[in-house]
Amino acid sequence: MSEYFPLLSLADELVLAIIQESADDLETLRSLARTCHRLRLLAEAFLYQFILLRTGPQALRFAQSIRTHPERASAIQSLDMRCSYRRKEGMYTLAPLLKDFTNLREWTIESPYSNEGNWQMDVAVSWIKEDLAEFYRILELASPLASIGEQPKVLPLLQSCEP
């Protein structure tokens, strides 16, 4: 195969250096990841570093992507979850996966109701009690205090969280 695609004849370290030069160009990274298994594994380390989720359906697809390829979870360094209350269904699917985001450094969660003019109190309270409560449970496990007790720290590299 490398005779047709000379990039594949290079060592992974050199290919990674070349990919890193294109790290800001997501379309190039996506195209590269689609070419073959080896380049998908190398490019995904960059594709999954910074995740922005604006809708529940995006979160559902993202969660399925992580379940299908669990190695992607370790590439995530920044997770930004901000969605409208009209499209929030599905954001909760990430809660059980967060413990696997071992390289997560920044995590932003915005209430789906914070930027809406028609605050719906009953629904907002339900969101806080159900979805946000699960995210806070995981955040508590990520706390430096969690490592003092018997339980291991879940998100060891988390540096900031903005709920």
Helices and strands as residue ranges (DSSP letters): G 6-9, H 12-21, H 26-33, H 37-47, E 50-53, H 56-68, G 70-75, E 78-82, G 85-87, G 91-100, E 106-110, H 121-127, I 128-132, H 133-142, G 144-147, E 160-162
